[in-house]
Amino acid sequence: MTATAGRPVIAGVDASAASFDAVRWAAKEARRRGTTLQLLHACVFEGAPSRAHDSELLLEHAHRFLHRAAEIAREQAPGVRVETSARLGLAVDLLVAESGGAALVVLGSHGLGGLRGALIGSVALRVAAGAFCPVVVVPEDRPGRTGPIVVGVDPSGSSEHALRFAIEEAAAMRAPVRVVHAWHDGLLVPDADIGSTEQRELEAHLASWARKYPALDITAQAVRDRIASRALLNADPDARLIVVGTRGRGPVAGGVLGSTGNALLAHAACPVVVVH
């Protein structure tokens, strides 16, 4: 049993179609985990703090689309336990604070009020960088996918939590896992010996996981590519999930994940999980 067993899945909700897509994904995940789905909306009140009446109106409006989000969750995952909460404050601050007691935080790639033309919303970037638990960012209009869970690893060891998350998710979903390590030797002509060594070392690293999960289809893929995000995006066109690690919580104000995390969140056609 994982350390997050029993903790809720939290989905950030506004009135956007993207957030409702995130609710659908989160509802199925909460039901699969046997835990509660918490739908959270952050209300930003721009008037004077003393105008309590306006605050009440804002919260009343929020509860209407939270009610709709709860209906969507129950339609998507009948039997899932759903709780709703509308609170005054900034979405990033509230979601990061709540992430300390959550199994997952799930967000749409864009919300209302986002910068037109931006590849990924600022709330998704900043929560993914600052949360205390894994964060799942669900893209808009994602087609149903039945391919493997793709996870990126590197020699630093910072990706070990991402690997564990991916394998445990795959075991629960009965999905294959494709473990991708991007390497580059700096040579114009690739060195076959280096490539073979990278592949062998990756397979050796995964041997203990293969013994622990003998029924799980785990594929190791060492790819010569200086851009890790490109290797992950190209790993399988039907990937159902891409999982990536990060070396720690980034500064929330800047939403810093690094180039790999940012590129995946901006360009992946499937949900992306950022594991700290």
C-alpha atoms as a printed R data frame, in Angstrom:
    type eleno elety resid chain resno       x       y       z
1   ATOM     1    CA   MET     A     1   0.000   0.000   0.000
2   ATOM     2    CA   THR     A     2   1.383   3.421  -0.924
3   ATOM     3    CA   ALA     A     3   1.940   6.294   1.502
4   ATOM     4    CA   THR     A     4  -0.889   8.229  -0.137
5   ATOM     5    CA   ALA     A     5  -3.501   5.475   0.315
6   ATOM     6    CA   GLY     A     6  -6.735   6.975   1.645
7   ATOM     7    CA   ARG     A     7  -5.802  10.529   0.769
8   ATOM     8    CA   PRO     A     8  -8.240  12.355  -1.526
9   ATOM     9    CA   VAL     A     9  -7.824  13.191  -5.180
10  ATOM    10    CA   ILE     A    10  -8.263  16.959  -5.575
11  ATOM    11    CA   ALA     A    11  -9.458  18.526  -8.816
12  ATOM    12    CA   GLY     A    12  -9.243  22.260  -9.398
13  ATOM    13    CA   VAL     A    13 -12.509  23.489 -10.907
14  ATOM    14    CA   ASP     A    14 -13.695  26.584 -12.709
15  ATOM    15    CA   ALA     A    15 -16.368  26.960 -15.387
16  ATOM    16    CA   SER     A    16 -14.025  26.060 -18.256
17  ATOM    17    CA   ALA     A    17 -14.377  22.960 -20.432
18  ATOM    18    CA   ALA     A    18 -10.762  22.086 -19.621
19  ATOM    19    CA   SER     A    19 -11.474  21.854 -15.902
20  ATOM    20    CA   PHE     A    20 -14.462  19.593 -16.540
21  ATOM    21    CA   ASP     A    21 -12.174  17.310 -18.581
22  ATOM    22    CA   ALA     A    22  -9.874  17.213 -15.551
23  ATOM    23    CA   VAL     A    23 -12.850  16.342 -13.312
24  ATOM    24    CA   ARG     A    24 -13.696  13.363 -15.537
25  ATOM    25    CA   TRP     A    25 -10.144  12.022 -15.303
26  ATOM    26    CA   ALA     A    26  -9.943  12.697 -11.563
27  ATOM    27    CA   ALA     A    27 -13.292  10.990 -10.890
28  ATOM    28    CA   LYS     A    28 -12.170   7.749 -12.504
29  ATOM    29    CA   GLU     A    29  -8.854   7.875 -10.648
30  ATOM    30    CA   ALA     A    30 -10.540   8.523  -7.279
31  ATOM    31    CA   ARG     A    31 -12.930   5.622  -7.816
32  ATOM    32    CA   ARG     A    32 -10.069   3.333  -8.851
33  ATOM    33    CA   ARG     A    33  -8.173   4.290  -5.675
34  ATOM    34    CA   GLY     A    34 -11.284   3.924  -3.514
35  ATOM    35    CA   THR     A    35 -10.912   7.433  -2.169
36  ATOM    36    CA   THR     A    36 -12.797  10.738  -2.147
37  ATOM    37    CA   LEU     A    37 -12.788  13.218  -5.003
38  ATOM    38    CA   GLN     A    38 -12.578  16.774  -3.699
39  ATOM    39    CA   LEU     A    39 -13.612  19.508  -6.128
40  ATOM    40    CA   LEU     A    40 -12.043  22.831  -5.185
41  ATOM    41    CA   HIS     A    41 -12.767  26.254  -6.635
42  ATOM    42    CA   ALA     A    42 -10.839  29.379  -5.708
43  ATOM    43    CA   CYS     A    43 -12.831  32.616  -5.794
44  ATOM    44    CA   VAL     A    44 -10.810  35.773  -6.304
45  ATOM    45    CA   PHE     A    45 -12.712  38.760  -4.913
46  ATOM    46    CA   GLU     A    46 -11.406  41.942  -6.467
47  ATOM    47    CA   GLY     A    47 -13.576  44.421  -4.554
48  ATOM    48    CA   ALA     A    48 -13.155  45.916  -1.097
49  ATOM    49    CA   PRO     A    49 -12.910  43.268   1.638
50  ATOM    50    CA   SER     A    50 -15.853  44.810   3.506
51  ATOM    51    CA   ARG     A    51 -18.262  44.110   0.652
52  ATOM    52    CA   ALA     A    52 -19.456  40.840   2.114
53  ATOM    53    CA   HIS     A    53 -22.571  40.767  -0.069
54  ATOM    54    CA   ASP     A    54 -20.492  40.658  -3.231
55  ATOM    55    CA   SER     A    55 -18.378  37.865  -1.762
56  ATOM    56    CA   GLU     A    56 -21.537  35.853  -1.087
57  ATOM    57    CA   LEU     A    57 -22.672  36.338  -4.682
58  ATOM    58    CA   LEU     A    58 -19.294  35.176  -5.942
59  ATOM    59    CA   LEU     A    59 -19.441  32.056  -3.792
60  ATOM    60    CA   GLU     A    60 -23.027  31.368  -4.856
61  ATOM    61    CA   HIS     A    61 -21.970  31.488  -8.510
62  ATOM    62    CA   ALA     A    62 -19.058  29.144  -7.763
63  ATOM    63    CA   HIS     A    63 -21.332  26.618  -6.066
64  ATOM    64    CA   ARG     A    64 -23.482  26.434  -9.201
65  ATOM    65    CA   PHE     A    65 -20.702  25.190 -11.439
66  ATOM    66    CA   LEU     A    66 -19.234  23.075  -8.629
67  ATOM    67    CA   HIS     A    67 -22.610  21.346  -8.544
68  ATOM    68    CA   ARG     A    68 -22.315  20.758 -12.289
69  ATOM    69    CA   ALA     A    69 -18.777  19.435 -11.859
70  ATOM    70    CA   ALA     A    70 -20.008  17.006  -9.201
71  ATOM    71    CA   GLU     A    71 -22.712  15.772 -11.584
72  ATOM    72    CA   ILE     A    72 -20.070  15.219 -14.278
73  ATOM    73    CA   ALA     A    73 -17.884  13.287 -11.816
74  ATOM    74    CA   ARG     A    74 -20.722  10.977 -10.804
75  ATOM    75    CA   GLU     A    75 -21.724  10.418 -14.426
76  ATOM    76    CA   GLN     A    76 -18.136   9.533 -15.324
77  ATOM    77    CA   ALA     A    77 -17.469   7.332 -12.287
78  ATOM    78    CA   PRO     A    78 -20.718   6.103 -10.676
79  ATOM    79    CA   GLY     A    79 -20.292   5.461  -6.973
80  ATOM    80    CA   VAL     A    80 -17.357   7.859  -6.495
81  ATOM    81    CA   ARG     A    81 -17.498   9.915  -3.295
82  ATOM    82    CA   VAL     A    82 -17.536  13.623  -4.158
83  ATOM    83    CA   GLU     A    83 -17.026  16.673  -1.946
84  ATOM    84    CA   THR     A    84 -17.126  20.284  -3.128
85  ATOM    85    CA   SER     A    85 -15.537  23.426  -1.728
86  ATOM    86    CA   ALA     A    86 -15.563  27.058  -2.853
87  ATOM    87    CA   ARG     A    87 -13.140  29.309  -1.022
88  ATOM    88    CA   LEU     A    88 -11.907  32.861  -1.319
89  ATOM    89    CA   GLY     A    89  -8.263  33.079  -2.373
90  ATOM    90    CA   LEU     A    90  -5.838  32.522  -5.209
91  ATOM    91    CA   ALA     A    91  -6.073  29.168  -6.961
92  ATOM    92    CA   VAL     A    92  -2.332  28.473  -6.836
93  ATOM    93    CA   ASP     A    93  -2.051  29.226  -3.119
94  ATOM    94    CA   LEU     A    94  -5.086  27.129  -2.169
95  ATOM    95    CA   LEU     A    95  -4.192  24.141  -4.350
96  ATOM    96    CA   VAL     A    96  -0.572  24.041  -3.197
97  ATOM    97    CA   ALA     A    97  -1.675  24.254   0.436
98  ATOM    98    CA   GLU     A    98  -4.212  21.449  -0.006
99  ATOM    99    CA   SER     A    99  -1.729  19.266  -1.906
100 ATOM   100    CA   GLY     A   100   0.070  18.416   1.338
101 ATOM   101    CA   GLY     A   101  -2.757  16.089   2.312
102 ATOM   102    CA   ALA     A   102  -3.699  14.819  -1.145
103 ATOM   103    CA   ALA     A   103  -2.850  11.761  -3.184
104 ATOM   104    CA   LEU     A   104  -3.044  13.765  -6.412
105 ATOM   105    CA   VAL     A   105  -3.985  17.211  -7.655
106 ATOM   106    CA   VAL     A   106  -5.648  17.165 -11.087
107 ATOM   107    CA   LEU     A   107  -5.961  20.263 -13.276
108 ATOM   108    CA   GLY     A   108  -7.037  21.179 -16.766
109 ATOM   109    CA   SER     A   109  -4.342  22.553 -19.021
110 ATOM   110    CA   HIS     A   110  -6.168  25.893 -19.262
111 ATOM   111    CA   GLY     A   111  -8.729  27.651 -17.126
112 ATOM   112    CA   LEU     A   112 -10.891  30.713 -17.488
113 ATOM   113    CA   GLY     A   113  -8.961  33.940 -17.692
114 ATOM   114    CA   GLY     A   114  -5.865  32.316 -19.155
115 ATOM   115    CA   LEU     A   115  -3.612  34.133 -21.585
116 ATOM   116    CA   ARG     A   116  -4.983  33.666 -25.081
117 ATOM   117    CA   GLY     A   117  -2.615  31.608 -27.211
118 ATOM   118    CA   ALA     A   118  -0.603  30.303 -24.255
119 ATOM   119    CA   LEU     A   119   0.350  26.639 -24.572
120 ATOM   120    CA   ILE     A   120  -0.285  25.917 -20.900
121 ATOM   121    CA   GLY     A   121  -2.113  27.836 -18.194
122 ATOM   122    CA   SER     A   122  -0.157  29.606 -15.465
123 ATOM   123    CA   VAL     A   123  -2.107  27.903 -12.648
124 ATOM   124    CA   ALA     A   124  -1.237  24.451 -14.001
125 ATOM   125    CA   LEU     A   125   2.445  25.375 -14.340
126 ATOM   126    CA   ARG     A   126   2.733  26.930 -10.900
127 ATOM   127    CA   VAL     A   127   0.842  24.215  -9.061
128 ATOM   128    CA   ALA     A   128   2.854  21.510 -10.841
129 ATOM   129    CA   ALA     A   129   6.018  23.285  -9.718
130 ATOM   130    CA   GLY     A   130   5.013  23.932  -6.130
131 ATOM   131    CA   ALA     A   131   2.753  21.076  -5.009
132 ATOM   132    CA   PHE     A   132   3.657  18.566  -2.308
133 ATOM   133    CA   CYS     A   133   2.044  15.627  -4.152
134 ATOM   134    CA   PRO     A   134   1.976  14.457  -7.786
135 ATOM   135    CA   VAL     A   135   0.124  16.812 -10.131
136 ATOM   136    CA   VAL     A   136  -1.779  15.608 -13.196
137 ATOM   137    CA   VAL     A   137  -2.428  18.081 -16.016
138 ATOM   138    CA   VAL     A   138  -5.146  16.942 -18.421
139 ATOM   139    CA   PRO     A   139  -5.119  18.437 -21.953
140 ATOM   140    CA   GLU     A   140  -8.250  19.620 -23.694
141 ATOM   141    CA   ASP     A   141 -10.056  17.389 -26.200
142 ATOM   142    CA   ARG     A   142  -7.880  14.386 -25.389
143 ATOM   143    CA   PRO     A   143  -8.938  11.247 -27.280
144 ATOM   144    CA   GLY     A   144  -9.351   7.964 -25.451
145 ATOM   145    CA   ARG     A   145  -5.962   6.241 -25.282
146 ATOM   146    CA   THR     A   146  -5.101   2.630 -24.551
147 ATOM   147    CA   GLY     A   147  -1.317   2.655 -24.980
148 ATOM   148    CA   PRO     A   148   1.395   2.386 -22.340
149 ATOM   149    CA   ILE     A   149   2.243   4.628 -19.447
150 ATOM   150    CA   VAL     A   150   5.449   6.383 -20.472
151 ATOM   151    CA   VAL     A   151   7.902   7.474 -17.774
152 ATOM   152    CA   GLY     A   152  11.165   9.360 -18.106
153 ATOM   153    CA   VAL     A   153  14.210   8.375 -16.039
154 ATOM   154    CA   ASP     A   154  17.711   9.775 -15.696
155 ATOM   155    CA   PRO     A   155  20.890   8.674 -13.878
156 ATOM   156    CA   SER     A   156  20.560  11.275 -11.107
157 ATOM   157    CA   GLY     A   157  18.057   9.297  -9.086
158 ATOM   158    CA   SER     A   158  15.599  12.203  -8.993
159 ATOM   159    CA   SER     A   159  13.279  10.271 -11.270
160 ATOM   160    CA   GLU     A   160  12.932   7.232  -8.987
161 ATOM   161    CA   HIS     A   161   9.692   8.531  -7.457
162 ATOM   162    CA   ALA     A   162   8.287   9.061 -10.945
163 ATOM   163    CA   LEU     A   163   9.244   5.503 -11.892
164 ATOM   164    CA   ARG     A   164   7.535   4.113  -8.789
165 ATOM   165    CA   PHE     A   165   4.400   6.154  -9.502
166 ATOM   166    CA   ALA     A   166   4.275   4.997 -13.128
167 ATOM   167    CA   ILE     A   167   4.745   1.325 -12.285
168 ATOM   168    CA   GLU     A   168   2.154   1.347  -9.500
169 ATOM   169    CA   GLU     A   169  -0.352   3.126 -11.763
170 ATOM   170    CA   ALA     A   170   0.332   0.664 -14.571
171 ATOM   171    CA   ALA     A   171  -0.131  -2.309 -12.265
172 ATOM   172    CA   ALA     A   172  -3.467  -0.926 -11.076
173 ATOM   173    CA   MET     A   173  -4.623  -0.085 -14.625
174 ATOM   174    CA   ARG     A   174  -3.206  -3.311 -16.093
175 ATOM   175    CA   ALA     A   175  -1.336  -1.180 -18.608
176 ATOM   176    CA   PRO     A   176   2.164  -1.667 -20.035
177 ATOM   177    CA   VAL     A   177   4.996   0.642 -19.001
178 ATOM   178    CA   ARG     A   178   7.568   2.154 -21.312
179 ATOM   179    CA   VAL     A   179  10.580   3.497 -19.417
180 ATOM   180    CA   VAL     A   180  12.484   6.052 -21.483
181 ATOM   181    CA   HIS     A   181  15.982   7.360 -20.840
182 ATOM   182    CA   ALA     A   182  17.226  10.090 -23.181
183 ATOM   183    CA   TRP     A   183  21.005  10.240 -23.588
184 ATOM   184    CA   HIS     A   184  23.429  12.051 -25.877
185 ATOM   185    CA   ASP     A   185  27.138  11.556 -26.471
186 ATOM   186    CA   GLY     A   186  27.796  14.904 -28.139
187 ATOM   187    CA   LEU     A   187  29.144  13.244 -31.286
188 ATOM   188    CA   LEU     A   188  27.984  13.933 -34.820
189 ATOM   189    CA   VAL     A   189  28.036  10.207 -35.517
190 ATOM   190    CA   PRO     A   190  26.368   8.171 -32.756
191 ATOM   191    CA   ASP     A   191  28.576   5.775 -30.825
192 ATOM   192    CA   ALA     A   192  26.902   2.343 -30.937
193 ATOM   193    CA   ASP     A   193  28.872   1.110 -27.944
194 ATOM   194    CA   ILE     A   194  27.592   3.980 -25.788
195 ATOM   195    CA   GLY     A   195  24.040   3.314 -26.938
196 ATOM   196    CA   SER     A   196  24.322  -0.364 -26.062
197 ATOM   197    CA   THR     A   197  25.753   0.467 -22.642
198 ATOM   198    CA   GLU     A   198  22.940   2.932 -21.896
199 ATOM   199    CA   GLN     A   199  20.362   0.299 -22.856
200 ATOM   200    CA   ARG     A   200  21.985  -2.418 -20.714
201 ATOM   201    CA   GLU     A   201  22.264  -0.119 -17.700
202 ATOM   202    CA   LEU     A   202  18.625   0.903 -18.020
203 ATOM   203    CA   GLU     A   203  17.504  -2.728 -18.235
204 ATOM   204    CA   ALA     A   204  19.631  -3.603 -15.204
205 ATOM   205    CA   HIS     A   205  18.087  -0.720 -13.261
206 ATOM   206    CA   LEU     A   206  14.593  -2.037 -14.028
207 ATOM   207    CA   ALA     A   207  15.351  -5.665 -13.154
208 ATOM   208    CA   SER     A   208  14.205  -5.310  -9.534
209 ATOM   209    CA   TRP     A   209  10.897  -3.771 -10.643
210 ATOM   210    CA   ALA     A   210  10.373  -6.593 -13.125
211 ATOM   211    CA   ARG     A   211  10.866  -9.123 -10.314
212 ATOM   212    CA   LYS     A   212   8.438  -7.245  -8.060
213 ATOM   213    CA   TYR     A   213   5.788  -7.015 -10.798
214 ATOM   214    CA   PRO     A   214   6.300 -10.167 -12.910
215 ATOM   215    CA   ALA     A   215   2.933  -9.807 -14.668
216 ATOM   216    CA   LEU     A   216   3.647  -6.227 -15.742
217 ATOM   217    CA   ASP     A   217   4.909  -5.511 -19.249
218 ATOM   218    CA   ILE     A   218   7.888  -3.190 -18.654
219 ATOM   219    CA   THR     A   219   9.873  -2.034 -21.694
220 ATOM   220    CA   ALA     A   220  13.190  -0.209 -21.424
221 ATOM   221    CA   GLN     A   221  14.081   2.300 -24.128
222 ATOM   222    CA   ALA     A   222  17.361   4.229 -24.112
223 ATOM   223    CA   VAL     A   223  17.027   6.942 -26.775
224 ATOM   224    CA   ARG     A   224  19.782   9.089 -28.215
225 ATOM   225    CA   ASP     A   225  18.221  12.539 -27.967
226 ATOM   226    CA   ARG     A   226  19.553  15.657 -26.270
227 ATOM   227    CA   ILE     A   227  15.940  16.834 -25.688
228 ATOM   228    CA   ALA     A   228  14.332  14.547 -23.127
229 ATOM   229    CA   SER     A   229  10.813  15.884 -23.659
230 ATOM   230    CA   ARG     A   230  11.001  15.019 -27.361
231 ATOM   231    CA   ALA     A   231  12.036  11.458 -26.553
232 ATOM   232    CA   LEU     A   232   9.102  11.098 -24.171
233 ATOM   233    CA   LEU     A   233   6.573  12.641 -26.565
234 ATOM   234    CA   ASN     A   234   7.749  10.331 -29.358
235 ATOM   235    CA   ALA     A   235   7.861   7.190 -27.216
236 ATOM   236    CA   ASP     A   236   4.353   6.061 -28.156
237 ATOM   237    CA   PRO     A   237   1.671   7.986 -30.094
238 ATOM   238    CA   ASP     A   238  -1.060   6.251 -28.080
239 ATOM   239    CA   ALA     A   239   0.445   6.807 -24.613
240 ATOM   240    CA   ARG     A   240  -2.285   7.080 -21.990
241 ATOM   241    CA   LEU     A   241  -0.087   8.920 -19.498
242 ATOM   242    CA   ILE     A   242   3.381  10.501 -19.382
243 ATOM   243    CA   VAL     A   243   5.101  10.620 -15.998
244 ATOM   244    CA   VAL     A   244   8.107  12.799 -15.242
245 ATOM   245    CA   GLY     A   245  10.028  13.532 -12.061
246 ATOM   246    CA   THR     A   246  11.410  16.766 -10.754
247 ATOM   247    CA   ARG     A   247  14.202  17.386  -8.278
248 ATOM   248    CA   GLY     A   248  11.981  19.159  -5.773
249 ATOM   249    CA   ARG     A   249   9.334  21.801  -5.321
250 ATOM   250    CA   GLY     A   250   9.998  24.786  -7.530
251 ATOM   251    CA   PRO     A   251   9.416  28.438  -6.628
252 ATOM   252    CA   VAL     A   252   5.651  28.837  -6.832
253 ATOM   253    CA   ALA     A   253   5.820  32.424  -8.029
254 ATOM   254    CA   GLY     A   254   7.822  31.477 -11.083
255 ATOM   255    CA   GLY     A   255   6.266  28.123 -11.865
256 ATOM   256    CA   VAL     A   256   9.698  26.622 -12.519
257 ATOM   257    CA   LEU     A   257   9.683  22.981 -13.611
258 ATOM   258    CA   GLY     A   258  12.577  22.954 -16.027
259 ATOM   259    CA   SER     A   259  12.516  22.607 -19.784
260 ATOM   260    CA   THR     A   260  11.396  18.961 -19.846
261 ATOM   261    CA   GLY     A   261   8.381  19.434 -17.580
262 ATOM   262    CA   ASN     A   262   7.329  22.673 -19.249
263 ATOM   263    CA   ALA     A   263   7.564  21.170 -22.742
264 ATOM   264    CA   LEU     A   264   5.573  18.087 -21.779
265 ATOM   265    CA   LEU     A   265   2.805  20.120 -20.176
266 ATOM   266    CA   ALA     A   266   2.642  22.349 -23.240
267 ATOM   267    CA   HIS     A   267   2.701  19.715 -25.981
268 ATOM   268    CA   ALA     A   268   1.562  16.305 -24.705
269 ATOM   269    CA   ALA     A   269  -1.712  14.982 -26.122
270 ATOM   270    CA   CYS     A   270  -2.273  12.800 -23.050
271 ATOM   271    CA   PRO     A   271  -2.324  13.655 -19.329
272 ATOM   272    CA   VAL     A   272   1.069  14.445 -17.831
273 ATOM   273    CA   VAL     A   273   2.005  13.643 -14.231
274 ATOM   274    CA   VAL     A   274   4.697  15.665 -12.434
275 ATOM   275    CA   VAL     A   275   6.064  13.741  -9.437
276 ATOM   276    CA   HIS     A   276   8.202  15.501  -6.831
